[in-house]
């Protein structure tokens, strides 16, 4: 084991990281403009709106139009950050993202909060678990899913500098803030958080903290898991995945998303084409969510540290 | 040689300056010849709406727009134009070529493999004149608003035009955009609707009524002008009026009444069986007959 143990500095929301970092990048680059669809408080954009009233536009409850306006701003040289709940940012606006943003090669940043089950009490209508699948299917789209408050901030800085369409996915509740500022955020480059050669846990978003806890628990049982924070789903870090497959021989994926079309399918595709190894998946198994607290929902839908530990042991068994 | 055959490529083309109404009418007729020849060579494409909008495009690119192929990619010192109903790409491609944006002979590649002239306008082929892909309807007005907002932030005094179809206004996004433009006082934007009462399945009034159309735009906070979109002089006057109404905290829309298929008698309006020439190309024989109604011009075929 080469890495020191990650500790939480306390619970903070990834959306708050988005709001803070947006202010920082906007101060550095006046081409950056912000748009929101009637969720300015929820997206932590109030400070941006106040600091840059002329560079902020509320689109009202009209996400398709907001996406198109973002494309037009980009066509005229601006860098729009368009923000709303992940459900409306993707599912509701897919055709606009496809044609006006991706096919048109527009430099639009789609910033999506309240993704997945951790949205909580609002229930399945708002808990999109298909957004990664939708966005990673699009040519010219980059898909970024940071793991905590601090990494969300670093991701926003990287996304602002990146030329091209980006889908940036984050979430509602306060969760452990643990990632290190020593870890540069390079789009498309996975970060190894824990060393090990028995198997690899590849996780994104809220599941990264749980993957780490699983690795610590496994280590106490003399099972050493490598943990990769796969913060970019597209372009996927194929090299890190294949290295993990080669060196550890088994993989567990963990994501707050449907199994179909998400991180697990992406990782499995890379391995199946080049270096097949046993893969176990921690994901939502073709179901819609429901109301509950975010921790209750993660438990009920099988997205906890304990589930990752179980899948790790299953993967090890298959590895033989 | 038939009128459909492609003459040898000419390498030294410069866009003509058109001063008189007769000059503009002649260019519009040449663009109509180009449209008929393009869709016939491709044996696909949208004949009717393209012919109907030839006068509007001629007026825009040869009289009204502040534009130049030389500065297009810079994005500076020019008006922006968005075509939301991208299926009338033939009229746009022909007009752009005639205005010097790319070689005339490229019009012969329309809808062919490896062409920059995609069935619907695209940006990944880097065809000068096009800023955003369009085809899936209802999206262009939003993009035009975005560009106008960028102009506002940059204190760029130029105008943004957005061309739409009347059938396209059945898309909800158009009205999301209309509401936004009025609320945010986007007053350097001029919308132009091809008001021909035609869509694929027939007359707009029969498929899905949009009337009272002008009142809808007014209710959404726009100032509304109407004109005959097939009368170049009247259209130019109307756009000048729209210019005088711009920068007054309201967007302006021009409902340009046109005839689908205008210029070829047997493509115009509704056919006896209720169909129209929205989305189909004529046979070669029919195209030759159509070209007899569109006399050759001094500008020459591509």
Boltz contact constraints between the chains, C-beta under 6 A:
constraints:
  - contact:
      token1: [A, 62]
      token2: [B, 176]
      max_distance: 6.0
  - contact:
      token1: [A, 64]
      token2: [B, 173]
      max_distance: 6.0
  - contact:
      token1: [A, 65]
      token2: [B, 142]
      max_distance: 6.0
  - contact:
      token1: [A, 65]
      token2: [B, 173]
      max_distance: 6.0
  - contact:
      token1: [A, 65]
      token2: [B, 176]
      max_distance: 6.0
  - contact:
      token1: [A, 65]
      token2: [B, 177]
      max_distance: 6.0
  - contact:
      token1: [A, 65]
      token2: [B, 180]
      max_distance: 6.0
  - contact:
      token1: [A, 68]
      token2: [B, 139]
      max_distance: 6.0
  - contact:
      token1: [A, 68]
      token2: [B, 142]
      max_distance: 6.0
  - contact:
      token1: [A, 68]
      token2: [B, 143]
      max_distance: 6.0
  - contact:
      token1: [A, 69]
      token2: [B, 142]
      max_distance: 6.0
  - contact:
      token1: [A, 69]
      token2: [B, 145]
      max_distance: 6.0
  - contact:
      token1: [A, 69]
      token2: [B, 146]
      max_distance: 6.0
  - contact:
      token1: [A, 71]
      token2: [B, 143]
      max_distance: 6.0
  - contact:
      token1: [A, 72]
      token2: [B, 143]
      max_distance: 6.0
  - contact:
      token1: [A, 72]
      token2: [B, 144]
      max_distance: 6.0
  - contact:
      token1: [A, 72]
      token2: [B, 146]
      max_distance: 6.0
  - contact:
      token1: [A, 72]
      token2: [B, 147]
      max_distance: 6.0
  - contact:
      token1: [A, 73]
      token2: [B, 146]
      max_distance: 6.0
  - contact:
      token1: [A, 73]
      token2: [B, 150]
      max_distance: 6.0
  - contact:
      token1: [A, 75]
      token2: [B, 131]
      max_distance: 6.0
  - contact:
      token1: [A, 75]
      token2: [B, 132]
      max_distance: 6.0
  - contact:
      token1: [A, 75]
      token2: [B, 147]
      max_distance: 6.0
  - contact:
      token1: [A, 76]
      token2: [B, 147]
      max_distance: 6.0
  - contact:
      token1: [A, 76]
      token2: [B, 150]
      max_distance: 6.0
  - contact:
      token1: [A, 77]
      token2: [B, 75]
      max_distance: 6.0
  - contact:
      token1: [A, 78]
      token2: [B, 150]
      max_distance: 6.0
  - contact:
      token1: [A, 95]
      token2: [B, 136]
      max_distance: 6.0
  - contact:
      token1: [A, 96]
      token2: [B, 139]
      max_distance: 6.0
  - contact:
      token1: [A, 99]
      token2: [B, 133]
      max_distance: 6.0
  - contact:
      token1: [A, 99]
      token2: [B, 136]
      max_distance: 6.0
  - contact:
      token1: [A, 100]
      token2: [B, 139]
      max_distance: 6.0
  - contact:
      token1: [A, 100]
      token2: [B, 143]
      max_distance: 6.0
  - contact:
      token1: [A, 103]
      token2: [B, 133]
      max_distance: 6.0
  - contact:
      token1: [A, 104]
      token2: [B, 123]
      max_distance: 6.0
  - contact:
      token1: [A, 104]
      token2: [B, 132]
      max_distance: 6.0
  - contact:
      token1: [A, 104]
      token2: [B, 133]
      max_distance: 6.0
  - contact:
      token1: [A, 105]
      token2: [B, 123]
      max_distance: 6.0
